Amino acid sequence: MKIGGINIVEAVVNLEYQVMRTQKILEWVVNNNVSINTPNERQMEEIDRKVVNDLQEKYPDAGIEFDN
């Protein structure tokens, strides 16, 4: 499926690959650096809220809401 010349399926698969790759790299970094500071639960919630807020600003008509 294409929209405006963009292959949507390919774009979604590429984005999923990038997110999963970044996640695996981050997991590796955290698991191999015991003394690294990681976000606590409150900080993770704040990060989640910021990401949702950024998406709401980018896609204001999408009805994106923070699901706690």
LUMRO-434486 format. One record per residue: residue in three letters; x, y, z of N, C-alpha, C in turn. Coordinates in nm, 4 decimals, decimal comma, padded with zeros to 6 digits. Layout:
REM LUMRO-434486
site code: ALA	n.xx: X	n.yy: Y	n.zz: Z	ca.xx: X	ca.yy: Y	ca.zz: Z	c.xx: X	c.yy: Y	c.zz: Z
...
//
This chain:
REM LUMRO-434486
site code: MET	n.xx: 00,0855	n.yy: -00,1177	n.zz: 00,0000	ca.xx: 00,0000	ca.yy: 00,0000	ca.zz: 00,0000	c.xx: 00,0896	c.yy: 00,1233	c.zz: 00,0000
site code: LYS	n.xx: 00,0576	n.yy: 00,2165	n.zz: -00,0864	ca.xx: 00,1351	ca.yy: 00,3403	ca.zz: -00,0953	c.xx: 00,0454	c.yy: 00,4602	c.zz: -00,0707
site code: ILE	n.xx: 00,1014	n.yy: 00,5567	n.zz: -00,0009	ca.xx: 00,0355	ca.yy: 00,6847	ca.zz: 00,0197	c.xx: 00,1377	c.yy: 00,7914	c.zz: -00,0172
site code: GLY	n.xx: 00,1025	n.yy: 00,8726	n.zz: -00,1130	ca.xx: 00,1944	ca.yy: 00,9787	ca.zz: -00,1562	c.xx: 00,3289	c.yy: 00,9255	c.zz: -00,1999
site code: GLY	n.xx: 00,3309	n.yy: 00,8080	n.zz: -00,2599	ca.xx: 00,4559	ca.yy: 00,7488	ca.zz: -00,3059	c.xx: 00,5339	c.yy: 00,6754	c.zz: -00,1984
site code: ILE	n.xx: 00,4818	n.yy: 00,6717	n.zz: -00,0758	ca.xx: 00,5493	ca.yy: 00,6037	ca.zz: 00,0345	c.xx: 00,4888	c.yy: 00,4651	c.zz: 00,0507
site code: ASN	n.xx: 00,5730	n.yy: 00,3626	n.zz: 00,0479	ca.xx: 00,5284	ca.yy: 00,2266	ca.zz: 00,0717	c.xx: 00,5078	c.yy: 00,2118	c.zz: 00,2232
site code: ILE	n.xx: 00,3827	n.yy: 00,2139	n.zz: 00,2660	ca.xx: 00,3494	ca.yy: 00,2143	ca.zz: 00,4091	c.xx: 00,3957	c.yy: 00,0872	c.zz: 00,4780
site code: VAL	n.xx: 00,3737	n.yy: -00,0274	n.zz: 00,4165	ca.xx: 00,4143	ca.yy: -00,1541	ca.zz: 00,4782	c.xx: 00,5650	c.yy: -00,1566	c.zz: 00,4997
site code: GLU	n.xx: 00,6393	n.yy: -00,1178	n.zz: 00,3992	ca.xx: 00,7849	ca.yy: -00,1144	ca.zz: 00,4102	c.xx: 00,8290	c.yy: -00,0155	c.zz: 00,5177
site code: ALA	n.xx: 00,7645	n.yy: 00,1000	n.zz: 00,5230	ca.xx: 00,7995	ca.yy: 00,2006	ca.zz: 00,6224	c.xx: 00,7741	c.yy: 00,1488	c.zz: 00,7642
site code: VAL	n.xx: 00,6606	n.yy: 00,0815	n.zz: 00,7851	ca.xx: 00,6279	ca.yy: 00,0287	ca.zz: 00,9177	c.xx: 00,7281	c.yy: -00,0789	c.zz: 00,9582
site code: VAL	n.xx: 00,7607	n.yy: -00,1691	n.zz: 00,8659	ca.xx: 00,8570	ca.yy: -00,2755	ca.zz: 00,8965	c.xx: 00,9941	c.yy: -00,2142	c.zz: 00,9277
site code: ASN	n.xx: 01,0364	n.yy: -00,1154	n.zz: 00,8511	ca.xx: 01,1650	ca.yy: -00,0498	ca.zz: 00,8776	c.xx: 01,1652	c.yy: 00,0186	c.zz: 01,0139
site code: LEU	n.xx: 01,0566	n.yy: 00,0865	n.zz: 01,0480	ca.xx: 01,0486	ca.yy: 00,1523	ca.zz: 01,1779	c.xx: 01,0483	c.yy: 00,0509	c.zz: 01,2916
site code: GLU	n.xx: 00,9753	n.yy: -00,0589	n.zz: 01,2739	ca.xx: 00,9733	ca.yy: -00,1631	ca.zz: 01,3772	c.xx: 01,1134	c.yy: -00,2217	c.zz: 01,3951
site code: TYR	n.xx: 01,1838	n.yy: -00,2440	n.zz: 01,2851	ca.xx: 01,3208	ca.yy: -00,2931	ca.zz: 01,2921	c.xx: 01,4081	c.yy: -00,1962	c.zz: 01,3715
site code: GLN	n.xx: 01,3973	n.yy: -00,0675	n.zz: 01,3401	ca.xx: 01,4798	ca.yy: 00,0319	ca.zz: 01,4077	c.xx: 01,4494	c.yy: 00,0379	c.zz: 01,5571
site code: VAL	n.xx: 01,3213	n.yy: 00,0316	n.zz: 01,5923	ca.xx: 01,2828	ca.yy: 00,0359	ca.zz: 01,7345	c.xx: 01,3342	c.yy: -00,0879	c.zz: 01,8062
site code: MET	n.xx: 01,3143	n.yy: -00,2050	n.zz: 01,7470	ca.xx: 01,3594	ca.yy: -00,3286	ca.zz: 01,8108	c.xx: 01,5116	c.yy: -00,3322	c.zz: 01,8228
site code: ARG	n.xx: 01,5816	n.yy: -00,2851	n.zz: 01,7204	ca.xx: 01,7283	ca.yy: -00,2804	ca.zz: 01,7235	c.xx: 01,7756	c.yy: -00,1874	c.zz: 01,8345
site code: THR	n.xx: 01,7146	n.yy: -00,0704	n.zz: 01,8432	ca.xx: 01,7497	ca.yy: 00,0246	ca.zz: 01,9491	c.xx: 01,7227	c.yy: -00,0354	c.zz: 02,0867
site code: GLN	n.xx: 01,6104	n.yy: -00,1045	n.zz: 02,1015	ca.xx: 01,5760	ca.yy: -00,1693	ca.zz: 02,2274	c.xx: 01,6819	c.yy: -00,2735	c.zz: 02,2647
site code: LYS	n.xx: 01,7225	n.yy: -00,3562	n.zz: 02,1692	ca.xx: 01,8223	ca.yy: -00,4602	ca.zz: 02,1964	c.xx: 01,9568	c.yy: -00,3985	c.zz: 02,2332
site code: ILE	n.xx: 01,9942	n.yy: -00,2902	n.zz: 02,1645	ca.xx: 02,1193	ca.yy: -00,2219	ca.zz: 02,1978	c.xx: 02,1130	c.yy: -00,1663	c.zz: 02,3391
site code: LEU	n.xx: 02,0012	n.yy: -00,1024	n.zz: 02,3728	ca.xx: 01,9851	ca.yy: -00,0460	ca.zz: 02,5063	c.xx: 01,9872	c.yy: -00,1552	c.zz: 02,6127
site code: GLU	n.xx: 01,9184	n.yy: -00,2662	n.zz: 02,5871	ca.xx: 01,9213	ca.yy: -00,3783	ca.zz: 02,6814	c.xx: 02,0638	c.yy: -00,4292	c.zz: 02,7009
site code: TRP	n.xx: 02,1390	n.yy: -00,4393	n.zz: 02,5925	ca.xx: 02,2772	ca.yy: -00,4849	ca.zz: 02,6007	c.xx: 02,3596	c.yy: -00,3888	c.zz: 02,6850
site code: VAL	n.xx: 02,3463	n.yy: -00,2595	n.zz: 02,6596	ca.xx: 02,4212	ca.yy: -00,1587	ca.zz: 02,7342	c.xx: 02,3896	c.yy: -00,1688	c.zz: 02,8834
site code: VAL	n.xx: 02,2609	n.yy: -00,1774	n.zz: 02,9172	ca.xx: 02,2203	ca.yy: -00,1851	ca.zz: 03,0584	c.xx: 02,2717	c.yy: -00,3139	c.zz: 03,1216
site code: ASN	n.xx: 02,2583	n.yy: -00,4265	n.zz: 03,0519	ca.xx: 02,2997	ca.yy: -00,5557	ca.zz: 03,1071	c.xx: 02,4502	c.yy: -00,5701	c.zz: 03,1196
site code: ASN	n.xx: 02,5251	n.yy: -00,4941	n.zz: 03,0409	ca.xx: 02,6714	ca.yy: -00,5064	ca.zz: 03,0430	c.xx: 02,7405	c.yy: -00,3914	c.zz: 03,1151
site code: ASN	n.xx: 02,6631	n.yy: -00,3076	n.zz: 03,1785	ca.xx: 02,7173	ca.yy: -00,1959	ca.zz: 03,2556	c.xx: 02,6380	c.yy: -00,1861	c.zz: 03,3854
site code: VAL	n.xx: 02,6743	n.yy: -00,2711	n.zz: 03,4792	ca.xx: 02,5973	ca.yy: -00,2870	ca.zz: 03,6023	c.xx: 02,5806	c.yy: -00,1557	c.zz: 03,6780
site code: SER	n.xx: 02,6797	n.yy: -00,0704	n.zz: 03,6711	ca.xx: 02,6738	ca.yy: 00,0537	ca.zz: 03,7493	c.xx: 02,5983	c.yy: 00,1666	c.zz: 03,6791
site code: ILE	n.xx: 02,5439	n.yy: 00,1393	n.zz: 03,5612	ca.xx: 02,4730	ca.yy: 00,2442	ca.zz: 03,4871	c.xx: 02,3428	c.yy: 00,2805	c.zz: 03,5592
site code: ASN	n.xx: 02,3131	n.yy: 00,4076	n.zz: 03,5608	ca.xx: 02,1866	ca.yy: 00,4530	ca.zz: 03,6194	c.xx: 02,0752	c.yy: 00,4340	c.zz: 03,5171
site code: THR	n.xx: 01,9691	n.yy: 00,3687	n.zz: 03,5583	ca.xx: 01,8534	ca.yy: 00,3501	ca.zz: 03,4709	c.xx: 01,7338	c.yy: 00,4227	c.zz: 03,5314
site code: PRO	n.xx: 01,6369	n.yy: 00,4589	n.zz: 03,4502	ca.xx: 01,5204	ca.yy: 00,5310	ca.zz: 03,5024	c.xx: 01,4405	c.yy: 00,4447	c.zz: 03,5996
site code: ASN	n.xx: 01,3928	n.yy: 00,5092	n.zz: 03,7062	ca.xx: 01,3042	ca.yy: 00,4379	ca.zz: 03,7983	c.xx: 01,1622	c.yy: 00,4416	c.zz: 03,7417
site code: GLU	n.xx: 01,0691	n.yy: 00,3813	n.zz: 03,8130	ca.xx: 00,9319	ca.yy: 00,3709	ca.zz: 03,7628	c.xx: 00,8692	c.yy: 00,5074	c.zz: 03,7357
site code: ARG	n.xx: 00,8898	n.yy: 00,6018	n.zz: 03,8259	ca.xx: 00,8345	ca.yy: 00,7362	ca.zz: 03,8075	c.xx: 00,8958	c.yy: 00,8042	c.zz: 03,6850
site code: GLN	n.xx: 01,0252	n.yy: 00,7893	n.zz: 03,6679	ca.xx: 01,0921	ca.yy: 00,8490	ca.zz: 03,5533	c.xx: 01,0465	c.yy: 00,7845	c.zz: 03,4222
site code: MET	n.xx: 01,0234	n.yy: 00,6535	n.zz: 03,4242	ca.xx: 00,9733	ca.yy: 00,5849	ca.zz: 03,3045	c.xx: 00,8343	c.yy: 00,6361	c.zz: 03,2675
site code: GLU	n.xx: 00,7509	n.yy: 00,6596	n.zz: 03,3682	ca.xx: 00,6182	ca.yy: 00,7126	ca.zz: 03,3407	c.xx: 00,6281	c.yy: 00,8523	c.zz: 03,2792
site code: GLU	n.xx: 00,7215	n.yy: 00,9322	n.zz: 03,3278	ca.xx: 00,7413	ca.yy: 01,0665	ca.zz: 03,2731	c.xx: 00,7900	c.yy: 01,0582	c.zz: 03,1277
site code: ILE	n.xx: 00,8790	n.yy: 00,9642	n.zz: 03,1003	ca.xx: 00,9261	ca.yy: 00,9434	ca.zz: 02,9633	c.xx: 00,8082	c.yy: 00,9029	c.zz: 02,8746
site code: ASP	n.xx: 00,7254	n.yy: 00,8096	n.zz: 02,9236	ca.xx: 00,6076	ca.yy: 00,7673	ca.zz: 02,8470	c.xx: 00,5161	c.yy: 00,8851	c.zz: 02,8174
site code: ARG	n.xx: 00,4922	n.yy: 00,9680	n.zz: 02,9187	ca.xx: 00,4058	ca.yy: 01,0850	ca.zz: 02,8993	c.xx: 00,4656	c.yy: 01,1813	c.zz: 02,7967
site code: LYS	n.xx: 00,5974	n.yy: 01,2005	n.zz: 02,8003	ca.xx: 00,6624	ca.yy: 01,2906	ca.zz: 02,7055	c.xx: 00,6491	c.yy: 01,2369	c.zz: 02,5633
site code: VAL	n.xx: 00,6696	n.yy: 01,1066	n.zz: 02,5471	ca.xx: 00,6566	ca.yy: 01,0476	ca.zz: 02,4139	c.xx: 00,5141	c.yy: 01,0643	c.zz: 02,3619
site code: VAL	n.xx: 00,4153	n.yy: 01,0372	n.zz: 02,4466	ca.xx: 00,2759	ca.yy: 01,0534	ca.zz: 02,4049	c.xx: 00,2486	c.yy: 01,1993	c.zz: 02,3711
site code: ASN	n.xx: 00,2988	n.yy: 01,2904	n.zz: 02,4525	ca.xx: 00,2805	ca.yy: 01,4331	ca.zz: 02,4262	c.xx: 00,3429	c.yy: 01,4716	c.zz: 02,2914
site code: ASP	n.xx: 00,4626	n.yy: 01,4216	n.zz: 02,2645	ca.xx: 00,5281	ca.yy: 01,4503	ca.zz: 02,1366	c.xx: 00,4449	c.yy: 01,3969	c.zz: 02,0202
site code: LEU	n.xx: 00,3893	n.yy: 01,2759	n.zz: 02,0369	ca.xx: 00,3056	ca.yy: 01,2185	ca.zz: 01,9310	c.xx: 00,1762	c.yy: 01,2980	c.zz: 01,9143
site code: GLN	n.xx: 00,1189	n.yy: 01,3452	n.zz: 02,0242	ca.xx: -00,0022	ca.yy: 01,4267	ca.zz: 02,0164	c.xx: 00,0242	c.yy: 01,5558	c.zz: 01,9401
site code: GLU	n.xx: 00,1403	n.yy: 01,6161	n.zz: 01,9628	ca.xx: 00,1750	ca.yy: 01,7380	ca.zz: 01,8908	c.xx: 00,1996	c.yy: 01,7105	c.zz: 01,7427
site code: LYS	n.xx: 00,2614	n.yy: 01,5953	n.zz: 01,7138	ca.xx: 00,2914	ca.yy: 01,5606	ca.zz: 01,5750	c.xx: 00,1657	c.yy: 01,5212	c.zz: 01,4980
site code: TYR	n.xx: 00,0731	n.yy: 01,4512	n.zz: 01,5682	ca.xx: -00,0500	ca.yy: 01,4024	ca.zz: 01,5060	c.xx: -00,1703	c.yy: 01,4501	c.zz: 01,5866
site code: PRO	n.xx: -00,1999	n.yy: 01,5797	n.zz: 01,5809	ca.xx: -00,3037	ca.yy: 01,6363	ca.zz: 01,6683	c.xx: -00,4446	c.yy: 01,5806	c.zz: 01,6443
site code: ASP	n.xx: -00,4725	n.yy: 01,5311	n.zz: 01,5257	ca.xx: -00,6067	ca.yy: 01,4814	ca.zz: 01,4948	c.xx: -00,6201	c.yy: 01,3309	c.zz: 01,5114
site code: ALA	n.xx: -00,5168	n.yy: 01,2650	n.zz: 01,5667	ca.xx: -00,5172	ca.yy: 01,1191	ca.zz: 01,5763	c.xx: -00,5872	c.yy: 01,0666	c.zz: 01,7019
site code: GLY	n.xx: -00,6158	n.yy: 01,1531	n.zz: 01,7977	ca.xx: -00,6820	ca.yy: 01,1077	ca.zz: 01,9208	c.xx: -00,5918	c.yy: 01,0237	c.zz: 02,0088
site code: ILE	n.xx: -00,4617	n.yy: 01,0470	n.zz: 02,0037	ca.xx: -00,3662	ca.yy: 00,9693	ca.zz: 02,0854	c.xx: -00,3779	c.yy: 01,0149	c.zz: 02,2303
site code: GLU	n.xx: -00,3911	n.yy: 00,9178	n.zz: 02,3217	ca.xx: -00,4030	ca.yy: 00,9477	ca.zz: 02,4641	c.xx: -00,3064	c.yy: 00,8614	c.zz: 02,5428
site code: PHE	n.xx: -00,2641	n.yy: 00,9111	n.zz: 02,6576	ca.xx: -00,1784	ca.yy: 00,8348	ca.zz: 02,7478	c.xx: -00,2629	c.yy: 00,7312	c.zz: 02,8193
site code: ASP	n.xx: -00,2291	n.yy: 00,6045	n.zz: 02,8026	ca.xx: -00,3025	ca.yy: 00,4949	ca.zz: 02,8661	c.xx: -00,2201	c.yy: 00,4446	c.zz: 02,9831
site code: ASN	n.xx: -00,2589	n.yy: 00,4838	n.zz: 03,1029	ca.xx: -00,1828	ca.yy: 00,4497	ca.zz: 03,2221	c.xx: -00,2233	c.yy: 00,3180	c.zz: 03,2794
//
